[in-house]
Amino acid sequence: MLEQPLDVVTGAVLIGKIVGASRIVIGVEDNKPDAIAALSAMVPSEIAVSVCASRYPQGSERQLVEALTGRTVPTGKLPLHVGVVVQNVATAVACSDAIRYRRPLIDRTITVAGSGIARPANLRVPIGTSVKDVIAACGGLHPRAAKVIAGGPMMGRALGRLDVPIIKSTGGLIVLRADEIRRATYGPCISCGRCLEACPLGLEPNAISIYTEAGRALETEPFGTRECFECGCCAFVCPSQRPLVQFIQTAKAAFSTGSQAGLAVRPGVAS
């Protein structure tokens, strides 16, 4: 948004023409004033730059649609069902490159951050580059580096190895030191309801975790397992430090295989 605002706007216009959109809105949170200014200077009259309050997880489709249009996407439906198409700014730039220059998507802009990396940086990385090489380009790991997370601090996943590639959905890498990792064991659900209050979709993470822990993952669909987009808000507020997102991922895996045999999660170290 800062370095390629014209490409973002051009891509948005092209996407709008392709899908026959009557209105194009670029939503930017209010903690990015430089990006707001850069985009506002480029937009034609048919596009609006809408400033949203900074609120996690507003970048999710459902929350963004409601913030920008006031429309609510029903459970189990897509934004298209309420007349909206959502694309992110990176996709807009990729569409601009593809349509104007016939350039395929061959690289990804990522953020490498955290106290466990020697030189944090924003990099444009060819897709397929190994995480190991990206870390080397940033000066390597700190001697006390203990965990590398692919993605953001809330939705990212820890990597078990570094010889894995950067893919088109990789937004960044976070490297943590040993003293920044929570190693406490998790306890049983105490039915406090905090995860219910925190869930932006009104799902029941507590029930999903309890059923999955008991080896009954296939019975969790009524609690919203399929609708969860794994934002991590529930696990963040849980006083028992239960790995609720991992329970939900386990339940989703059970749906994919059609079997919950061996999928029960036992109390232990939260990852």
Residue frames as qw, qx, qy, qz and C-alpha x, y, z in Angstrom:
[[0.000, 0.885, 0.466, 0.000, 0.00, 0.00, 0.00],
 [0.281, -0.835, 0.104, 0.461, 2.93, 2.36, 0.67],
 [0.311, -0.434, 0.594, 0.602, 5.22, 1.41, -2.21],
 [0.058, 0.112, 0.799, 0.588, 2.71, 0.31, -4.86],
 [0.306, 0.412, 0.528, -0.676, -0.52, 2.25, -4.21],
 [0.457, 0.423, -0.317, -0.716, -1.20, 2.76, -7.93],
 [0.318, 0.130, -0.911, -0.227, -0.94, -0.99, -8.56],
 [0.087, 0.251, 0.850, -0.455, -3.33, -1.68, -5.67],
 [0.391, 0.490, 0.233, -0.744, -5.88, 0.76, -7.06],
 [0.411, 0.384, -0.590, -0.579, -5.43, -0.44, -10.65],
 [0.163, 0.005, -0.987, -0.008, -5.91, -4.05, -9.56],
 [0.217, 0.364, 0.689, -0.588, -9.05, -3.10, -7.64],
 [0.447, 0.483, -0.098, -0.746, -10.50, -1.37, -10.71],
 [0.369, 0.279, -0.795, -0.392, -9.72, -4.36, -12.94],
 [0.025, -0.142, -0.961, 0.234, -11.24, -6.84, -10.46],
 [0.321, 0.428, 0.435, -0.725, -14.31, -4.62, -10.21],
 [0.472, 0.424, -0.373, -0.677, -14.76, -4.60, -13.99],
 [0.255, 0.149, -0.940, -0.170, -14.35, -8.38, -14.21],
 [0.051, -0.294, -0.906, 0.300, -17.00, -9.14, -11.55],
 [0.113, -0.591, -0.518, -0.608, -19.31, -6.28, -12.54],
 [0.341, -0.457, -0.561, 0.600, -19.07, -4.49, -9.21],
 [0.034, 0.856, 0.360, 0.369, -21.18, -1.36, -8.82],
 [0.286, -0.915, 0.183, -0.217, -19.02, -0.07, -5.97],
 [0.779, 0.194, -0.416, 0.426, -15.39, -0.56, -4.96],
 [0.436, -0.860, 0.129, -0.232, -14.20, 0.08, -1.40],
 [0.632, 0.306, -0.557, 0.444, -10.65, -0.23, -0.06],
 [0.638, -0.744, -0.123, -0.157, -10.75, -0.72, 3.70],
 [0.532, 0.381, -0.480, 0.584, -7.70, 0.35, 5.71],
 [0.577, -0.625, -0.463, 0.250, -7.41, 0.39, 9.51],
 [0.035, -0.979, -0.040, -0.198, -6.82, 3.74, 11.17],
 [0.628, -0.660, 0.286, 0.295, -3.39, 2.76, 12.52],
 [0.643, 0.090, 0.470, 0.597, -1.99, 2.99, 8.96],
 [0.162, 0.857, 0.175, -0.457, -2.27, 6.74, 8.18],
 [0.102, -0.539, 0.570, 0.612, 0.57, 6.68, 5.63],
 [0.221, 0.154, 0.905, 0.330, -1.15, 3.93, 3.64],
 [0.205, 0.739, 0.597, -0.238, -4.46, 5.77, 3.81],
 [0.057, 0.807, -0.122, -0.575, -2.83, 8.91, 2.44],
 [0.164, -0.333, 0.753, 0.543, -0.98, 7.03, -0.33],
 [0.219, 0.358, 0.887, 0.194, -4.10, 5.24, -1.55],
 [0.154, 0.796, 0.449, -0.375, -6.35, 8.29, -1.24],
 [0.010, -0.680, 0.314, 0.663, -4.00, 10.21, -3.54],
 [0.075, -0.190, 0.842, 0.498, -4.41, 7.54, -6.24],
 [0.301, 0.385, 0.864, -0.118, -8.08, 6.56, -6.21],
 [0.076, -0.239, -0.486, -0.837, -10.43, 7.64, -8.99],
 [0.430, -0.190, 0.135, -0.872, -13.96, 8.82, -8.23],
 [0.803, -0.118, -0.406, -0.420, -15.50, 5.34, -8.44],
 [0.709, -0.071, -0.619, 0.329, -13.39, 4.01, -5.56],
 [0.414, -0.819, 0.075, -0.390, -13.67, 4.91, -1.88],
 [0.463, 0.234, -0.701, 0.490, -10.93, 4.50, 0.73],
 [0.629, -0.637, -0.223, -0.386, -12.78, 3.63, 3.92],
 [0.137, 0.476, -0.676, 0.546, -10.98, 4.05, 7.26],
 [0.772, -0.384, -0.473, -0.182, -11.86, 1.33, 9.79],
 [0.501, -0.740, 0.359, -0.269, -11.17, 1.18, 13.50],
 [0.331, 0.445, -0.826, 0.104, -8.18, -1.02, 14.34],
 [0.731, -0.229, 0.413, -0.493, -9.70, -4.21, 15.63],
 [0.150, 0.273, -0.937, -0.158, -8.59, -7.83, 15.43],
 [0.493, -0.086, 0.687, 0.526, -9.64, -9.96, 13.52],
 [0.408, 0.691, 0.184, -0.568, -11.19, -7.36, 11.21],
 [0.121, 0.501, -0.667, -0.538, -9.10, -8.55, 8.29],
 [0.307, 0.159, 0.938, 0.027, -11.29, -11.63, 8.06],
 [0.041, -0.274, -0.648, -0.710, -13.85, -11.56, 5.25],
 [0.278, -0.653, -0.699, -0.086, -16.96, -11.66, 7.41],
 [0.344, -0.669, -0.297, 0.589, -15.81, -8.92, 9.76],
 [0.211, -0.211, 0.302, 0.905, -14.57, -6.72, 6.91],
 [0.067, -0.425, -0.700, -0.570, -17.82, -7.04, 4.97],
 [0.312, -0.752, -0.571, 0.106, -19.82, -5.97, 8.01],
 [0.371, -0.556, -0.087, 0.739, -17.45, -3.09, 8.81],
 [0.145, -0.159, 0.415, 0.884, -17.48, -1.69, 5.25],
 [0.241, -0.224, -0.632, -0.702, -21.03, -2.43, 4.10],
 [0.478, -0.144, 0.404, -0.767, -23.10, -3.17, 7.18],
 [0.832, 0.073, -0.368, -0.410, -24.12, -6.52, 5.64],
 [0.560, -0.431, 0.671, -0.225, -23.90, -9.70, 7.69],
 [0.481, 0.299, -0.773, -0.284, -22.66, -12.89, 6.04],
 [0.858, -0.291, 0.052, -0.420, -24.87, -15.77, 7.33],
 [0.528, -0.448, 0.721, -0.024, -23.26, -18.78, 8.97],
 [0.685, 0.112, 0.701, 0.165, -22.11, -21.29, 6.37],
 [0.531, 0.799, 0.273, 0.068, -22.33, -18.73, 3.55],
 [0.601, 0.020, 0.149, 0.785, -19.79, -16.66, 1.63],
 [0.018, -0.487, -0.073, 0.870, -19.61, -12.89, 1.08],
 [0.073, -0.019, -0.673, -0.735, -20.87, -13.56, -2.44],
 [0.143, -0.508, -0.848, -0.045, -24.22, -14.56, -0.93],
 [0.091, -0.800, -0.385, 0.451, -24.71, -10.98, 0.27],
 [0.472, 0.850, 0.183, 0.146, -23.47, -9.45, -2.98],
 [0.177, -0.910, 0.365, 0.084, -19.85, -8.80, -1.99],
 [0.897, 0.266, -0.188, 0.298, -16.49, -10.00, -3.34],
 [0.442, -0.860, 0.236, 0.093, -13.47, -9.60, -1.02],
 [0.833, 0.352, -0.153, 0.398, -9.87, -9.51, -2.22],
 [0.555, -0.695, -0.010, 0.458, -6.75, -8.40, -0.37],
 [0.152, 0.909, -0.214, -0.323, -4.31, -5.80, -1.60],
 [0.337, -0.428, 0.766, 0.341, -1.67, -8.38, -2.57],
 [0.516, 0.374, 0.760, 0.126, -4.23, -10.08, -4.83],
 [0.320, 0.898, 0.194, -0.229, -5.11, -6.72, -6.36],
 [0.062, -0.774, 0.512, 0.368, -1.46, -6.11, -7.22],
 [0.439, -0.115, 0.856, 0.246, -1.11, -9.64, -8.62],
 [0.497, 0.633, 0.592, -0.031, -4.19, -9.11, -10.82],
 [0.189, 0.925, -0.105, -0.313, -2.77, -5.81, -12.06],
 [0.219, -0.569, 0.714, 0.345, 0.53, -7.50, -12.95],
 [0.497, 0.140, 0.846, 0.134, -1.21, -10.43, -14.65],
 [0.443, 0.744, 0.494, -0.074, -3.63, -8.38, -16.74],
 [0.160, 0.950, -0.123, -0.236, -1.40, -5.42, -17.64],
 [0.039, 0.742, -0.652, -0.154, 1.98, -7.14, -18.00],
 [0.913, 0.127, -0.349, -0.172, 1.12, -10.86, -18.28],
 [0.163, 0.503, -0.737, 0.421, 3.34, -11.39, -15.25],
 [0.729, -0.331, -0.588, -0.115, 2.48, -14.48, -13.17],
 [0.554, -0.771, 0.176, -0.260, 2.58, -14.55, -9.39],
 [0.809, 0.282, -0.417, 0.304, 6.20, -15.51, -8.77],
 [0.348, 0.198, -0.544, 0.737, 7.06, -13.72, -5.52],
 [0.475, -0.717, -0.502, -0.089, 5.61, -12.72, -2.18],
 [0.052, 0.631, -0.327, 0.702, 6.24, -9.77, 0.10],
 [0.746, -0.438, -0.496, 0.079, 6.79, -11.06, 3.63],
 [0.231, -0.828, 0.307, -0.407, 7.80, -9.69, 7.02],
 [0.767, -0.011, -0.548, 0.334, 10.57, -11.39, 8.99],
 [0.254, -0.729, 0.181, -0.609, 10.33, -10.25, 12.61],
 [0.869, -0.455, -0.194, -0.024, 10.99, -11.18, 16.23],
 [0.309, -0.852, 0.421, -0.040, 13.82, -10.95, 18.72],
 [0.823, -0.206, 0.506, 0.154, 15.20, -14.28, 17.51],
 [0.722, 0.555, 0.234, 0.342, 16.27, -12.98, 14.10],
 [0.558, -0.229, 0.014, 0.798, 19.46, -10.96, 13.58],
 [0.001, 0.170, -0.185, -0.968, 18.05, -8.38, 11.13],
 [0.375, 0.561, 0.683, -0.280, 14.24, -8.08, 10.96],
 [0.002, -0.271, 0.438, 0.857, 13.12, -6.94, 7.50],
 [0.688, 0.506, 0.316, -0.414, 10.38, -6.75, 4.90],
 [0.249, -0.339, 0.760, 0.496, 11.44, -8.79, 1.88],
 [0.757, 0.407, -0.105, -0.501, 10.14, -9.64, -1.57],
 [0.419, -0.347, 0.838, 0.047, 10.83, -13.35, -1.84],
 [0.471, 0.198, -0.682, -0.524, 10.47, -15.68, -4.85],
 [0.861, -0.161, 0.173, -0.450, 7.81, -18.32, -4.15],
 [0.953, 0.158, -0.243, 0.083, 9.55, -21.61, -3.43],
 [0.233, 0.625, -0.544, 0.509, 12.46, -20.06, -1.53],
 [0.659, -0.282, -0.664, 0.216, 13.21, -22.09, 1.60],
 [0.447, -0.877, -0.122, -0.128, 12.57, -20.59, 5.03],
 [0.788, -0.366, 0.072, 0.490, 16.18, -21.44, 5.85],
 [0.504, 0.289, 0.231, 0.780, 17.45, -19.20, 3.05],
 [0.127, -0.832, -0.249, -0.480, 15.13, -16.34, 4.05],
 [0.651, -0.747, -0.050, 0.122, 16.48, -16.50, 7.61],
 [0.733, -0.115, 0.163, 0.650, 20.04, -16.56, 6.29],
 [0.287, 0.592, 0.268, 0.703, 19.29, -13.42, 4.22],
 [0.346, -0.853, -0.105, -0.377, 18.26, -11.71, 7.47],
 [0.016, 0.712, -0.578, 0.399, 21.55, -12.50, 9.19],
 [0.507, 0.031, -0.849, 0.142, 20.58, -15.86, 10.68],
 [0.627, -0.619, -0.440, -0.172, 19.11, -16.86, 14.01],
 [0.258, -0.750, 0.409, -0.451, 19.92, -15.45, 17.41],
 [0.244, 0.289, -0.899, 0.220, 21.81, -17.98, 19.59],
 [0.236, 0.099, 0.787, -0.561, 18.73, -18.34, 21.84],
 [0.558, 0.128, -0.311, -0.759, 16.19, -18.62, 19.02],
 [0.315, -0.055, 0.911, -0.258, 13.80, -21.44, 19.83],
 [0.450, 0.496, 0.732, -0.121, 10.73, -21.24, 17.61],
 [0.013, 0.137, -0.443, -0.886, 9.96, -20.10, 14.05],
 [0.399, 0.510, 0.654, -0.392, 6.33, -19.29, 13.30],
 [0.142, 0.168, 0.620, 0.753, 4.99, -19.05, 9.74],
 [0.175, -0.711, -0.575, -0.365, 2.30, -16.38, 9.72],
 [0.136, -0.701, 0.115, -0.691, 1.22, -13.82, 12.28],
 [0.016, -0.308, 0.741, -0.596, 1.35, -13.87, 16.08],
 [0.620, -0.003, 0.430, -0.656, -2.26, -15.03, 16.43],
 [0.886, 0.306, 0.100, -0.335, -2.87, -17.33, 13.46],
 [0.382, 0.644, -0.659, -0.071, 0.66, -18.46, 12.61],
 [0.983, -0.164, -0.028, -0.081, 1.87, -22.04, 13.03],
 [0.415, -0.699, 0.561, 0.153, 5.18, -23.22, 14.45],
 [0.716, 0.523, -0.435, -0.156, 7.48, -24.89, 11.95],
 [0.907, -0.347, 0.233, 0.047, 9.08, -28.21, 12.77],
 [0.721, -0.043, 0.357, 0.592, 11.80, -27.72, 10.16],
 [0.022, 0.750, -0.076, -0.657, 13.25, -24.89, 8.10],
 [0.147, -0.178, 0.746, 0.625, 13.67, -26.61, 4.72],
 [0.306, 0.614, 0.724, -0.070, 10.09, -25.77, 3.77],
 [0.310, 0.312, 0.365, 0.821, 9.19, -23.28, 1.01],
 [0.173, 0.355, 0.210, -0.894, 7.65, -19.85, 1.07],
 [0.222, 0.442, 0.822, 0.284, 4.24, -20.22, -0.62],
 [0.029, 0.484, 0.336, 0.808, 1.82, -17.66, -2.01],
 [0.493, -0.735, -0.352, -0.305, -0.09, -17.45, 1.30],
 [0.671, -0.272, -0.333, 0.604, 2.98, -16.92, 3.49],
 [0.027, -0.951, -0.166, -0.260, 2.62, -13.48, 5.07],
 [0.020, -0.827, 0.442, -0.347, 5.64, -13.55, 7.31],
 [0.770, -0.032, -0.568, 0.290, 7.97, -15.32, 9.70],
 [0.396, -0.808, 0.203, -0.386, 8.27, -14.67, 13.43],
 [0.696, 0.175, -0.602, 0.350, 11.31, -15.95, 15.31],
 [0.564, -0.755, 0.025, -0.333, 11.01, -16.19, 19.11],
 [0.190, 0.507, -0.747, 0.385, 13.65, -16.72, 21.78],
 [0.465, -0.165, -0.859, 0.140, 13.36, -19.45, 24.39],
 [0.098, -0.239, -0.599, 0.758, 12.32, -17.04, 27.15],
 [0.359, 0.130, -0.091, -0.920, 9.37, -15.80, 25.05],
 [0.520, -0.064, -0.753, -0.399, 7.70, -19.18, 24.66],
 [0.627, -0.331, 0.339, -0.618, 4.95, -20.24, 27.03],
 [0.397, 0.209, -0.893, -0.048, 5.60, -23.81, 28.11],
 [0.421, -0.122, 0.615, -0.656, 2.90, -24.17, 30.76],
 [0.006, -0.205, -0.965, -0.163, 0.67, -27.21, 30.66],
 [0.391, -0.243, -0.218, -0.861, -3.00, -26.61, 30.03],
 [0.225, 0.031, 0.818, -0.528, -5.83, -27.57, 32.33],
 [0.132, 0.468, 0.867, 0.110, -9.46, -28.64, 32.01],
 [0.095, -0.501, -0.333, -0.793, -12.18, -26.29, 30.80],
 [0.105, -0.223, -0.666, 0.704, -13.62, -24.38, 33.78],
 [0.043, 0.667, 0.705, 0.238, -16.71, -23.18, 31.86],
 [0.206, -0.471, -0.210, 0.831, -15.87, -19.51, 32.42],
 [0.414, 0.770, 0.484, -0.043, -17.31, -18.49, 29.04],
 [0.148, -0.739, 0.231, 0.615, -14.45, -16.18, 28.08],
 [0.280, -0.089, 0.753, 0.589, -13.87, -17.97, 24.78],
 [0.210, 0.646, 0.725, 0.113, -17.56, -17.55, 23.91],
 [0.018, -0.912, -0.173, 0.372, -17.31, -13.81, 24.51],
 [0.247, -0.608, 0.459, 0.598, -14.09, -13.51, 22.51],
 [0.464, 0.190, 0.770, 0.395, -15.18, -15.51, 19.43],
 [0.146, 0.302, -0.173, -0.926, -16.02, -13.03, 16.63],
 [0.388, -0.049, -0.709, -0.587, -18.40, -15.56, 15.05],
 [0.647, -0.270, 0.252, -0.667, -20.23, -16.56, 18.22],
 [0.747, 0.122, -0.646, -0.100, -19.02, -20.18, 18.08],
 [0.775, -0.575, 0.137, -0.224, -18.48, -22.54, 21.02],
 [0.447, 0.587, -0.652, 0.173, -14.73, -23.31, 21.21],
 [0.374, -0.405, 0.705, -0.446, -15.11, -24.73, 24.73],
 [0.864, 0.105, 0.346, -0.350, -17.55, -27.42, 23.60],
 [0.758, 0.567, -0.319, -0.049, -15.44, -28.26, 20.54],
 [0.168, 0.601, -0.723, 0.296, -12.38, -28.75, 22.72],
 [0.569, -0.251, 0.638, -0.454, -14.19, -30.88, 25.31],
 [0.908, 0.270, 0.172, -0.270, -15.71, -33.20, 22.70],
 [0.643, 0.630, -0.431, 0.068, -12.44, -33.47, 20.75],
 [0.096, -0.570, 0.731, -0.363, -10.48, -34.17, 23.93],
 [0.689, -0.088, 0.607, -0.387, -12.90, -37.01, 24.63],
 [0.232, -0.105, 0.882, 0.397, -12.37, -38.50, 21.16],
 [0.338, 0.611, 0.706, -0.117, -15.77, -37.32, 19.85],
 [0.130, -0.349, 0.249, 0.894, -14.61, -34.80, 17.27],
 [0.020, -0.243, -0.752, -0.612, -17.21, -35.82, 14.69],
 [0.184, -0.693, -0.694, 0.066, -19.93, -34.60, 17.04],
 [0.289, -0.477, -0.172, 0.812, -18.66, -31.00, 17.16],
 [0.187, 0.343, 0.516, 0.763, -20.25, -29.62, 13.99],
 [0.204, -0.810, -0.520, -0.178, -23.26, -28.10, 15.86],
 [0.467, -0.731, -0.131, 0.480, -20.78, -25.97, 17.83],
 [0.288, 0.938, -0.060, -0.182, -19.39, -24.30, 14.68],
 [0.697, -0.352, 0.455, 0.429, -16.23, -26.26, 13.90],
 [0.598, 0.409, 0.487, 0.488, -16.52, -25.80, 10.14],
 [0.123, 0.943, 0.215, 0.222, -17.16, -22.04, 10.41],
 [0.539, -0.757, 0.119, 0.349, -14.08, -21.33, 12.56],
 [0.614, 0.741, -0.140, 0.235, -11.30, -19.47, 10.72],
 [0.839, -0.189, -0.218, 0.461, -8.80, -20.06, 13.56],
 [0.108, 0.868, -0.077, 0.478, -8.19, -16.44, 14.60],
 [0.580, 0.080, -0.592, 0.553, -6.94, -17.58, 18.00],
 [0.257, -0.551, 0.135, -0.782, -8.98, -15.14, 20.11],
 [0.843, -0.415, -0.187, -0.287, -10.45, -17.98, 22.18],
 [0.858, -0.055, -0.308, 0.407, -7.06, -19.49, 23.09],
 [0.287, 0.475, -0.225, 0.801, -5.64, -16.04, 23.86],
 [0.390, -0.517, 0.166, -0.743, -8.19, -15.36, 26.61],
 [0.849, -0.249, -0.444, -0.141, -8.48, -18.88, 28.04],
 [0.368, -0.759, 0.425, -0.328, -7.42, -18.86, 31.74],
 [0.899, -0.218, 0.380, -0.013, -6.73, -22.60, 31.57],
 [0.016, -0.655, 0.615, 0.438, -4.34, -22.00, 28.64],
 [0.746, 0.210, 0.631, -0.020, -6.13, -24.64, 26.59],
 [0.135, -0.268, 0.605, 0.737, -4.88, -24.94, 22.98],
 [0.550, 0.475, 0.494, -0.477, -8.38, -24.37, 21.61],
 [0.479, 0.649, -0.340, -0.482, -7.26, -23.71, 18.04],
 [0.100, 0.356, -0.920, -0.129, -5.40, -27.02, 17.95],
 [0.398, 0.213, 0.828, -0.332, -8.49, -28.80, 19.23],
 [0.563, 0.623, 0.171, -0.515, -10.51, -27.21, 16.43],
 [0.327, 0.595, -0.641, -0.357, -7.89, -28.16, 13.84],
 [0.144, -0.136, 0.977, -0.073, -8.07, -31.74, 15.13],
 [0.504, 0.418, 0.619, -0.434, -11.85, -31.74, 14.80],
 [0.512, 0.674, -0.191, -0.498, -11.60, -30.44, 11.23],
 [0.128, 0.436, -0.869, -0.198, -9.14, -33.22, 10.44],
 [0.358, 0.122, 0.890, -0.256, -11.69, -35.70, 11.75],
 [0.576, 0.596, 0.257, -0.496, -14.29, -34.31, 9.33],
 [0.361, 0.656, -0.533, -0.394, -11.81, -34.68, 6.46],
 [0.094, 0.285, -0.953, -0.047, -11.02, -38.31, 7.23],
 [0.710, -0.219, -0.379, -0.552, -14.49, -39.30, 8.42],
 [0.807, -0.245, -0.509, 0.172, -12.98, -40.96, 11.44],
 [0.252, -0.850, 0.248, -0.391, -12.15, -39.72, 14.91],
 [0.951, -0.238, -0.097, 0.171, -10.20, -42.79, 15.94],
 [0.751, -0.084, -0.062, 0.652, -6.95, -41.78, 17.58],
 [0.217, 0.620, 0.121, 0.744, -7.69, -38.07, 17.35],
 [0.520, -0.811, -0.267, 0.006, -8.31, -37.44, 21.03],
 [0.313, 0.661, -0.344, 0.588, -5.93, -34.82, 22.41],
 [0.717, -0.448, -0.460, 0.271, -4.47, -35.50, 25.84],
 [0.260, -0.965, 0.040, 0.001, -3.47, -32.86, 28.40],
 [0.819, -0.041, 0.061, 0.569, 0.14, -31.86, 28.08],
 [0.324, -0.405, 0.092, 0.850, 2.38, -29.06, 26.95],
 [0.415, 0.821, 0.314, -0.237, 0.56, -26.33, 25.02],
 [0.625, 0.107, 0.367, 0.681, 2.28, -25.58, 21.73]]
